[in-house]
Amino acid sequence: MLHWLPGPILGVIMALLLLLNTVFWVTQLYILVIIKLLIPVKALRDPLSRLIAWIAQTWAMCNTLVARALMRIEYDNRLPVQLDPKGQYLACANHQSWNDIFMLMQAFGYKAPFFKFFLKQELIWVPLLGLAWWGLDYPFMRRHTREQIEKNPALKGKDMETTRIACEKFKTQPVMVLNFLEGTRFTAAKHARQASPYHHLLKPKSGGFAFAMSAFGEQLNALLNITIVYPDGSRGFWDFLCGKVRRVIVDVQEITIPHELYGGDYETDTQFRIRYHQWIAQLWAEKDARIAELLAEAGKDPR
């Protein structure tokens, strides 16, 4: 362990090691993505997609091994024992920082399929990772404001169509589709601006989640309700690299999705949309209470 080093020095060492690991695995991933693009037969592309996902999962595991070897972090992972690495899951999680992705990687490892999540369109330009995410079939979402849609009504529903197309690709593969329902990282300022009814969460956005659920249908194994808690407070990714994140709890509850939520039409059926919002609101209220429980358990004031 190098936790005794001054934070900035540890941060530089960690950043270099993670960069080298990323370059090593992403190079192999790029080669397979190019081969996949050149193969016209879907039956041959599916095995390549699984291999590409395995490479990404191994890249993530190597990153977490580096962190475990060099840093002093107390991981408290609470996962269902019956997870199926060849299954199909829908997952939702609260979102506080870029560290959340790393913590999910170390928590799940090979116990579940490698997760796919919805990304903002601008993230495709992130060096190395943007093209890798594209090769992994991560859906890139282009958010449109109400004003943009009013000027160009053809933009309405574009993100929903992107969700449908992505989920069709995933239906023949082991996958965990992860959605940060808040749509952005939690901050006190955003919480106040929203006048969020929750103590530890922003308001959830359920549209994309509803479409993913409908696209997969009842072939989904379950919903994984993921709660990420940093008992000593959330920090940025550089602080994490510098060893300032000492404790994290990843609590995962497996939930059976109500049958009636698969068959409704979220876009056109107002009553179904209301029922779906109520279900998400209840899920989010329970998550808010769970965060308070975990903070109290860790010896922190949950307020």
N, C-alpha and C positions, 0 to 999 in steps of 0.2 A: 504493500500500500504506500501511496505517496501523499496521503492526506496531511502529512506534517509539513509539506512544502508550502511556501507562501502562495496564496490563492491565485494570483496572476500567472505564476510559473506553472502551477498545476493546470490552469486553464489552457495555457499554450500547448503543453504536452498532450492534454486530452484532445484538444482541437486537431493537432497534427495526426495523432493516432486514428481518430475517427475519420479524418480526411483520407488518410492512406487506405484504411479499410474500405471506405466508400468507393474510392477510385478502383480498387482491386475488384470488388464485386460488381460495380456498375459497368465496368468494361465488358465483363462476361454477359451481363444482362443486355447491353446494347447489341452485342453480336447475335444473341438469340432473338431479339426484337426484330432485327433486320431480316433474319431467316423467316420469322413468322410472317412478316409483311410480304415476302416473296412467295409464300406458299398459298395457293388459291383454294385449297380444300379445307373446309372447316374441321373435318374429322381429324386432320393432321395438325391443325393449329391448336386444338384443345390440349393435347399433351404438352405442346410447347408452352402454352399458357401456364400449365401446372408447374412445369420446370422453372419458368421465369418467376413464378410466385415463390417456389422453394428457394431460389437464389436470393430473392429479396428477404425472405424470412431468415436465411442463414446470415446474410449481411447484418440484419437487425440483431440476431443473437450474438454475433461477434462484437458488435458495438456494446451490448450489455455486459459481455464478458470482460471487455476492457474496463468498463466502469466498475464492475465488481472487484477487479484485480487492483485497481489503483485508487479507488475512492472508498470512503467510509459512509455508506448509506444504509439505513435500516429499512429494508423493504418488507412490507406487510401485505402479502398478496392473498386474497380470499376469493378463490375461484371454485365454481361447482366441480365436483369430482367427475361428473359424467360427460364432460365436454368431448366432442368428437372432432378430431383433426380433419376428417373427411366430410364433415357436415356443412350445413348452410345456416348461417345465423344473421339476424339483424341485431345491431347493437347501438345503444345510445349512451352518451357520456356527457358529463359536465366538462367545461373547458376553461382553463385558467392561464396556460402558457404553452410554449412549444415543448416544454418538458413533458407534457401529458403524453405525447406520442412515444417518447422514449420509455416512459413508465409503463405504457401499455405493451410495448415490445418486450420488456423484461418480464412483465407479469404473465403474458400468455405463452411466450416461447413457441414451442411446437405443440402445445396442448390443444390448440384450436387452429383453424385455417388462418392464413395471413390476411390481415384486414385490408379492405379497400375503403377509402373515404372520399367524400366529395370536397373538391378543392376550388378555390377562387381562380378564375381564368388567369389572373396575373402571375400565379405561382408556377405556370409552365416555364417561365423565364428564370427560375432559380437554377443556378449553375449545377450541373451534374444531376440533381434530383428531379428537376422539371421534366426532362426527357424520359427519365426512368419511370416517373409516375405515369406519364403518357403511355409508355410501353407496357405498364402493368394494367392498363385500361381504367385508370382512375378517372372518374367523370370530372371535367372542368366546367364549373358553373359561371356564367356571366350574369351577374346581378343587374337587373334593370330597375331604375327608379319609376315611380308612378308617372312622373312627367314624361320620361322617355317612352313609356308604353302608350300614354295618351297621344303623343306625337306620331308613334308608329305602332298601331295595334297588333301588327304581325309579331311583335316581340313577346306578346303575352303567351305564356305557356311554354316558352323555349326551354327553360330549365327543367320543366316537368318532362318534356320530350327527351332531353338529355338523360334524365333519370331512368326513363323507360328503356332507352337504348342500352345504357350501361347494365341495367339489371338483366336484360335479355342475354347479354354476353356472359353474365355470371351464373346463369341458371344451370349450366352444365358443368360447373366447377365447384370444388370446395371453396367456400368463401365466407368471410365475415364482413358484412357491409356496415361500416361504422358511421354514425352521424352525430356531430356535436350540435344538439338541437338548439342551443342558444345562438348559433350562427356566428359567434365571435367570442373572443376571450373575455372572461369576466374581469371587470374593474369596478371599483367603488363609484367612479364617475358615471359609467354606463348604467350601473344599477340605480343610481339616483335619477339619472335622466329618464330612464324607463318607468320610474316609480314601480319597480318590480314588486309583486306581492310576496316574493320569496326572500328569505334572509340571506341565503348563500348562492343564489342562482339568478341569472337573467331570465326573461320570459322565453319560453321555448317557441320554435317555429316548426310547425308540423307538416307542412305541405309536401316537401321532398320525402319525408319519412313515410307519409301515407302512400305516395306513389311507389316507393320501393317495396313496401309491404304488399301492395296490390300486384306489382309486377312479379314478385316471387310466388305469391299465393301460399297455400298451406303446406308446400314442400319444405318451408323453413322449419328447422329443428326447434327454434325458440327465439325469444327476444332476450338479449343479454343487457341488463340494466347495470351500467358501469358507473361507479362513484369514485372519483379520485380526490383524495384529501392530503394536503400537506400540513401536518400538525403545527409546524413552525412558520407557516405562511408561504404562499406561492412566490416564486422568484423567476427571473428571466433565465434564458438558456446560458448566457455567459456566467451568471452566478452559479448555475448548476455545474458547469465545467470547472469552475474555481473551487468546487467542493462546499458550497454554502447551503446546498440542499441536503439535509441529514436524515429526514424521515419522510416516508410516503406510504399511504394506504391505498391499495386498489381493491375495492370491494365490488364483487360481481354477483348479481342475483339473476338466476335463470327464470324467466317468466313465460308462461303460456299465453300467446296472443289470443284474445277473444275471437271466436269463429266469425262473428258478425262484422268484424272490422276488415276482413279480407275482401268482401264482395261489394262494398258500397262504392259509389262514385263521388270521390272527394271534390271534383271540379264542379259538378252540376247539381248534386243533391245537397241542398242546404241543411236538411235535418241530419243527414249522415255526417256532414262536416262539423256540425255542432256537437254530435255525440263523440266524434273523434277528438275534437278539441277538449272535451270534458275528460276523456280517457287520458290524454297527454297531460292535462293539468293535474289530474290525480296522481299520475306517475311522477310528475315533477314535484308535487307537494311531498310525496313520500321520500323522494330523493333529498329534498331540502331537510326533512326531519332526520334522514339517515346521516347526512353530513354533520348535523348537530350532535348526533349520538357518537359518531366516530371521533369528533373533536373532543367531546367530554371524556370519552374512553382514553384518549391520548393525553389527557390532563390539560386540555386547553379550554378556555372559556368559549363556548360555541356562539356567543353573541357577536 
